[in-house]
Amino acid sequence: MLIFSRKTGEKIRVGDDIEIVVLEMKKGKVRLGINAPKKLAIHREEIYQKILEENRLAAASAVGQGMGLKDFTGQ
Protein backbone atom coordinates (compact mmCIF):
# COMPACT_ATOMS: atom_id res chain seq x y z
CA MET A 1 0.00 0.00 0.00
CA LEU A 2 1.26 3.43 -0.91
CA ILE A 3 0.44 6.07 1.71
CA PHE A 4 0.22 9.81 1.03
CA SER A 5 -0.14 12.87 3.20
CA ARG A 6 -1.99 15.67 1.42
CA LYS A 7 -3.46 19.01 2.40
CA THR A 8 -6.75 20.47 1.20
CA GLY A 9 -6.46 21.35 -2.48
CA GLU A 10 -3.53 19.03 -3.12
CA LYS A 11 -3.79 16.25 -5.68
CA ILE A 12 -2.67 12.70 -6.34
CA ARG A 13 -2.28 11.32 -9.87
CA VAL A 14 -2.96 7.69 -10.83
CA GLY A 15 -1.60 7.10 -14.29
CA ASP A 16 -2.17 9.78 -16.91
CA ASP A 17 -5.92 10.19 -16.63
CA ILE A 18 -6.98 9.83 -12.98
CA GLU A 19 -6.72 12.72 -10.54
CA ILE A 20 -7.71 12.58 -6.86
CA VAL A 21 -8.16 15.93 -5.12
CA VAL A 22 -8.48 16.51 -1.37
CA LEU A 23 -11.48 18.84 -1.19
CA GLU A 24 -12.01 19.18 2.54
CA MET A 25 -10.92 17.75 5.88
CA LYS A 26 -12.94 18.25 9.06
CA LYS A 27 -14.15 16.31 12.08
CA GLY A 28 -12.24 13.16 11.12
CA LYS A 29 -13.60 13.04 7.57
CA VAL A 30 -11.93 13.67 4.26
CA ARG A 31 -13.86 14.71 1.15
CA LEU A 32 -12.20 13.61 -2.07
CA GLY A 33 -12.89 14.53 -5.67
CA ILE A 34 -11.99 12.06 -8.41
CA ASN A 35 -11.54 13.04 -12.04
CA ALA A 36 -11.41 9.93 -14.19
CA PRO A 37 -12.66 8.69 -17.57
CA LYS A 38 -16.43 8.03 -17.55
CA LYS A 39 -15.84 4.44 -18.68
CA LEU A 40 -14.03 3.74 -15.39
CA ALA A 41 -16.34 2.52 -12.62
CA ILE A 42 -15.64 4.14 -9.24
CA HIS A 43 -17.53 2.90 -6.16
CA ARG A 44 -17.34 3.20 -2.40
CA GLU A 45 -16.12 -0.09 -0.94
CA GLU A 46 -19.49 -1.06 0.59
CA ILE A 47 -21.26 -0.52 -2.76
CA TYR A 48 -18.56 -2.50 -4.60
CA GLN A 49 -19.05 -5.42 -2.17
CA LYS A 50 -22.83 -5.34 -2.77
CA ILE A 51 -22.25 -5.45 -6.54
CA LEU A 52 -19.96 -8.47 -6.13
CA GLU A 53 -22.53 -10.25 -3.97
CA GLU A 54 -25.34 -9.55 -6.46
CA ASN A 55 -23.13 -10.91 -9.25
CA ARG A 56 -22.41 -14.07 -7.22
CA LEU A 57 -26.13 -14.57 -6.55
CA ALA A 58 -27.02 -14.05 -10.21
CA ALA A 59 -24.35 -16.52 -11.34
CA ALA A 60 -25.50 -19.11 -8.78
CA SER A 61 -29.10 -18.65 -9.89
CA ALA A 62 -28.15 -19.10 -13.55
CA VAL A 63 -26.23 -22.29 -12.77
CA GLY A 64 -29.16 -23.51 -10.67
CA GLN A 65 -31.42 -23.02 -13.68
CA GLY A 66 -29.16 -25.21 -15.79
CA MET A 67 -27.40 -22.39 -17.60
CA GLY A 68 -23.71 -22.82 -18.20
CA LEU A 69 -21.02 -20.46 -19.44
CA LYS A 70 -21.79 -21.32 -23.05
CA ASP A 71 -25.33 -19.94 -22.57
CA PHE A 72 -23.84 -16.54 -21.81
CA THR A 73 -21.14 -16.55 -24.48
CA GLY A 74 -23.27 -17.99 -27.26
CA GLN A 75 -20.80 -20.84 -27.87
Secondary structure, DSSP 8 states (H G I E B T S, - for coil): -------TT-EEEETTTEEEEEEEEETTEEEEEEE--TTS----HHHHHHHHHHHHHHHHHHHHTT--HHHHHT-
